[in-house]
């Protein structure tokens, strides 16, 4: 069985769909930070889960996240 496709966090934009904790979510806001003292930029994603719950994720911009097919 194949895993879900993935996309780099830095390539995401408002309206994209992602999978968070196995639940579909739609991105409402994307913010990028500058490179910090640890040498990596971060990305803050505000999204609404399929269940209606709002969630904020902070990820390193160069990591990948699951997206629906």
N, C-alpha and C positions, 0 to 999 in steps of 0.2 A: 504494500500500500504506500502510495506517495504521500509526502507531507504537503502542506499548503504552500502555494507560491509565496515568495517574500519580496519585499521592496526595501531599498535603503530609506531610512528615516528622513534623510536630507532631501529626498525626492518627493516627499508627500506634500500635498496642498489641501486647501479647504475643499470639502466635498468628497474627498477620497474616503473609501471604506477600508477599515482595518479589522483585525480580529484581536480582541483583548480578552484574555482569560477564557478563550473559547466562545466568546460572544461577539457578534457583529457590532461595529461602532462606526459612526460617521464623524469625520473631523470637522469641527466648527472654527477652530483658531489654531494657527501655527506661529510660534515665535522661536527665533534662533538667537543664541547667545554667542558672543565672541569667544575666541580661543582663550581658555583660562589657564591657571597656573599648572594644571595637569596636562596641558597640551592638546586638548580636544574641545571642539565646540559642542554645545548641548542644544537639544531641541525640546521645546515644551509644546505638547499637543493637548488641546482641550477637545474632548469628544463626547458625543451622546451615544450611550449604549442602546441596543435594540429594546432593552427593558425600560428605557426612559431615564435611567440613571446617568448623571453627568460624571465624567472622570477626567482627571488631569494626569498625563504621563510625561515624565522627563527621561529622555534617552540621549545617548551619545549619537551625534548626527551620522556617523559612519556605520552604525549597527543596522541590522535589518529587522523588519517586523512582518508578521504574517498578514497577507491580504487575501480576500476571497477570490475565487476563480472567476 
